[in-house]
Amino acid sequence: MSALAQPTDAELHHRLMAGDEAAFTQVYRRHKDVVYRFALMLCGASGLAADATQETFLLLIREPARFDPARGGLSAFLLGVVRNLVRRGRDDQAVAAPDEDDATADCSHDPTPLATLLAGETLNSLHQAILSLPFAYREALVLCDLQELPYLDAANVIGCPIGTVRSRLNRARARLAELLAEHAPLRLETTL
Amino acid sequence: MTPDEKALHAAYAPLRQDLATAVPPAGLEEGLLAAFRQQHAPVSRWQRLLQWLRQDRGLYLSLGGSCVAALAALMWLRPMLWNETQALQAAPAGTLAPAASTELTTAFFPLGDPARIEAAQHARMVRVSMPRASLAAYGLPVNPELADEAIEADLLVGDDGAPLALRFVRGKYQLI
């Protein structure tokens, strides 16, 4: 019942255009995580991801009319903006090295130090493998496989036909499988 | 789902788990709300005037344009003014003339470079008296019979005390 009472993104957008701060707060809290996580997976550095997230919501504040509810959802719009910001930043500078802290963080639930180390290593390998994919493959993989967006929404974010998303995703998965296979023997040696 | 896809999805599991804990910095929301408040801060009267001149009308009145507009307004107002003066004279004794809202003003004339008005962060309005002959400097007609009398004007003064723009003011029932 309470879910029905939640205003839609289009309603919140209409209110924030009129200067309703509460509406903006609600929009931010609803979408901040998905925007930040997408940026983080694209650029691999939490600082850059935070900057891109901030710029994305600043654009919504300064130019709210850029979002047209008739053309798609607010989430797809925000993801599209952050994607362009990260891509532009990537053109300006080399891909940032992933944060060491991030790569090994949040493994405290593992029972032993060795398990923690191995889990962190696996996660780091996966991170590195995804970051080494070409940008077009990486964004398709992050959107469809990690954020589990439907192909149509991913196509809206990227700005390409659904067929292109599918083919990029297939290539990304194949390339990722190769990269992970290269890491596998190393992991095996480590466990022996 | 093919075995390869199953293996890949299994490989994603720790990454998905890790990603689920990633959140933007806590201070970000506060900064964005401050930006939102700034964006929607109330606009002062003189800023609205400038916006009206610059955006809503799609033009910024130049000095020449202002003069033409002021002249046209005067030409249009003069017969009406004459009629109203007659009506005031014919009004029965004891009838009070309307007070505060009976002022007529010209458009603002930029003084110097109009870009200074846009650059000014704050401005205040100062009511001054000026020689009536100064009307001529802005292309406005001067009544020879009243040439010796002063005329009131509103001066828009910038942060540094320098005048930015002015407009002439007169009572609704006062001849110019």
Interface residues (C-beta under 8 A of the other chain):
Chain A: L16 G19 E21 F24 T25 Y28 R29 K32 D33 V35 Y36 R37 L40 M41 S46 A49 A50 T53 Q54 F57 L58 I61 R62 D102 A105 D106 A119 T122 L123 L126 H127 I130 D145 L146 R173 L176 A177 L180
Chain B: D4 E5 A7 L8 H9 A11 Y12 P14 L15 R16 D18 L19 T21 A22 V23 P24 P25 L28 E29 G31 L32 L33 A35 F36 R37 Q39 H40
